[in-house]
Amino acid sequence: MAGPVPEQGSITPEGHILSRFDGDLGCFRSLVLDMGSRVQSQVSLASEALVSCDVAKARRVIKDYAEIRDLDIEAQEANTRLFAIHKPVARDLRFVLTLSRAVYDLERINGEALRLADIVEALYERPPSISECVIFEDVQRISVPAVSLLERSLLAVEREDVHLAVEVAFDGKDLEHIFRGAIRCLATYLMEDPRNIRWVIDALFAIKAVERVGDHAAAI
């Protein structure tokens, strides 16, 4: 038979005041998921900007980067309060550490989206032709599974779904195969015309940035 449910404000077996701890943990969790949703949008928008050489979208990513950094700082402060006030242990500690690690990875992903946006801004100074824009199509191909990994990793955190988390971790390894295929494709553009080297290098940096997005999503 299950034990009695703790009343509002009572002490849990871990030693927390239930209502206050749940409130603080819920606040931290909401900040992380909000940050995750915005970072996911950043990666999608930055990839679209690069494929279409759309500097306006790139500048939106650059503008939103600073706002997400503010969320990152707010989440770190919420994390510090949880440890300072409640000193979580056992399962609570593991979940708080998971959220804390997620904040770290999301901040890194936000940085990779900014890297993509910076590449677009650099291209704006000397826009590639329509045929040269094709070189960046592999960025979109690799960003779709990378964003999907991020979305599913955040869903695993939201639902505390271990099975989904394991699936994401295994699927993250498939992204490496897509990355290698994209590198081989870029090499063909270089062999066709050595003058493509500037666009190939930019595309290589972009594809590597998106691969790191997938790595951080799998880490979450």
C-alpha positions in Angstrom: 0.0 0.0 0.0 1.3 3.5 -0.9 2.3 5.8 1.9 0.3 9.0 2.7 0.8 11.9 0.2 2.7 14.7 1.9 0.6 17.8 2.6 1.3 21.2 1.2 4.3 22.6 2.9 5.3 19.3 4.6 8.7 17.7 4.7 9.6 15.1 2.2 11.8 12.0 3.0 14.7 13.9 1.3 14.2 16.7 3.7 12.7 19.4 1.5 9.8 21.6 2.2 7.5 20.2 -0.6 5.7 23.2 -1.9 8.8 25.5 -2.0 11.1 22.9 -3.5 8.6 21.9 -6.2 8.0 25.5 -7.0 11.7 26.3 -7.4 12.4 23.1 -9.4 9.4 23.8 -11.6 10.7 27.3 -12.3 14.2 25.9 -13.2 12.6 23.3 -15.4 10.4 25.8 -17.2 13.4 28.1 -17.8 15.4 25.2 -19.4 12.5 24.1 -21.6 11.9 27.7 -22.7 15.6 28.2 -23.5 15.5 24.9 -25.4 12.6 25.9 -27.5 14.2 29.2 -28.4 17.5 27.6 -29.2 15.8 25.0 -31.4 14.2 27.9 -33.4 17.6 29.6 -33.6 19.2 26.6 -35.3 16.4 26.2 -37.8 16.4 29.9 -38.7 20.2 30.0 -39.0 20.2 27.0 -41.3 17.5 28.5 -43.5 19.4 31.8 -43.6 22.5 30.1 -44.8 20.8 27.9 -47.5 18.9 30.9 -48.9 21.7 33.4 -48.2 19.1 35.5 -46.3 21.0 38.1 -44.2 17.8 39.4 -42.6 17.1 36.0 -41.0 20.8 35.8 -39.9 20.5 39.1 -38.2 17.4 37.9 -36.3 19.5 35.0 -35.0 22.3 37.4 -34.0 19.8 39.6 -32.2 18.1 36.8 -30.4 21.4 35.3 -29.3 21.8 37.9 -26.6 18.3 37.4 -25.3 18.9 33.6 -25.0 22.2 34.3 -23.1 20.1 36.2 -20.6 17.9 33.1 -20.2 21.1 31.1 -19.7 22.2 33.4 -16.8 18.7 33.3 -15.3 18.7 29.4 -15.5 22.1 29.3 -13.8 20.9 31.5 -11.0 17.8 29.2 -10.5 20.2 26.2 -10.4 22.4 27.9 -7.8 19.3 28.7 -5.6 18.2 25.1 -5.7 21.5 23.9 -4.4 21.9 26.7 -1.9 18.4 26.5 -0.4 17.3 22.9 -0.8 20.5 20.8 -1.2 18.8 18.1 -3.3 19.8 14.5 -2.9 19.0 11.1 -4.6 16.5 11.4 -7.5 16.0 15.1 -7.0 19.8 15.7 -7.3 20.0 13.6 -10.5 17.2 15.6 -12.2 18.7 19.0 -11.1 22.1 17.9 -12.5 20.4 16.8 -15.8 18.8 20.2 -16.1 22.0 21.9 -15.3 23.9 20.0 -17.9 21.1 20.8 -20.4 21.6 24.5 -19.8 25.3 24.1 -20.6 24.6 22.2 -23.9 21.9 24.6 -24.9 24.2 27.6 -24.5 26.7 25.8 -26.7 24.1 25.1 -29.3 23.0 28.8 -29.2 26.7 29.6 -30.0 26.7 27.3 -33.0 23.6 29.0 -34.4 25.4 32.3 -34.0 28.3 30.8 -35.9 26.0 30.0 -38.8 24.5 33.5 -38.8 28.0 35.0 -38.9 28.8 33.0 -42.0 25.7 34.4 -43.7 26.7 37.9 -42.8 30.1 37.3 -44.3 28.5 36.0 -47.5 26.4 39.1 -47.8 29.6 41.1 -48.6 30.1 39.0 -51.7 26.9 37.0 -52.4 27.3 33.7 -54.1 25.5 33.0 -57.4 22.5 30.7 -57.7 24.8 27.8 -58.7 27.1 28.5 -55.8 24.2 28.6 -53.3 23.7 24.9 -54.2 26.9 24.2 -52.2 25.1 25.1 -49.0 22.2 22.7 -49.5 23.9 20.0 -47.4 23.7 22.3 -44.5 19.9 22.0 -44.6 20.1 18.2 -45.1 22.2 17.8 -41.9 20.3 20.4 -39.9 17.0 18.6 -40.2 18.1 15.5 -38.3 20.1 17.6 -35.9 17.1 19.8 -35.0 15.0 16.6 -34.7 17.6 15.3 -32.2 17.4 18.5 -30.2 13.6 18.5 -30.2 13.4 14.9 -29.0 16.1 15.4 -26.4 14.1 18.3 -24.9 10.9 16.2 -25.0 12.8 13.5 -23.1 13.7 16.1 -20.4 10.1 17.4 -20.3 8.6 14.0 -19.9 11.5 12.5 -17.9 11.4 9.7 -20.5 14.5 7.5 -20.2 13.6 5.4 -23.2 13.3 8.4 -25.5 16.6 9.7 -24.2 18.3 6.4 -25.0 16.9 6.5 -28.6 18.2 10.0 -29.1 21.7 9.0 -27.8 21.8 6.1 -30.3 20.4 8.2 -33.2 23.0 10.9 -32.5 25.6 8.4 -33.9 23.8 8.4 -37.3 24.4 12.1 -37.7 28.1 11.3 -38.1 27.4 9.3 -41.2 25.4 12.2 -42.7 28.3 14.5 -41.8 30.8 12.3 -43.6 28.5 12.1 -46.7 28.2 15.9 -46.7 32.0 16.3 -46.6 32.4 13.9 -49.6 29.8 16.0 -51.5 31.7 19.2 -50.8 34.9 17.6 -52.1 33.2 17.1 -55.5 32.4 20.8 -55.8 36.0 21.6 -55.2 37.1 19.1 -57.9 34.6 20.5 -60.4 35.9 24.0 -60.0 38.8 25.1 -57.6 37.3 28.6 -57.6 34.5 27.2 -55.3 37.0 26.9 -52.5 35.7 29.9 -50.6 32.1 28.6 -50.6 33.2 25.1 -49.8 35.2 26.2 -46.8 32.2 28.2 -45.5 29.9 25.3 -46.1 32.4 23.0 -44.2 32.4 25.2 -41.2 28.6 25.4 -41.3 28.2 21.6 -41.5 30.6 21.1 -38.7 28.6 23.6 -36.6 25.4 21.7 -37.2 27.1 18.4 -36.4 28.1 19.9 -33.0 24.4 20.8 -32.5 23.5 17.1 -32.8 26.4 16.2 -30.5 25.1 18.5 -27.8 21.5 17.3 -28.3 22.6 13.7 -27.8 24.6 14.9 -24.7 21.4 16.3 -23.2 
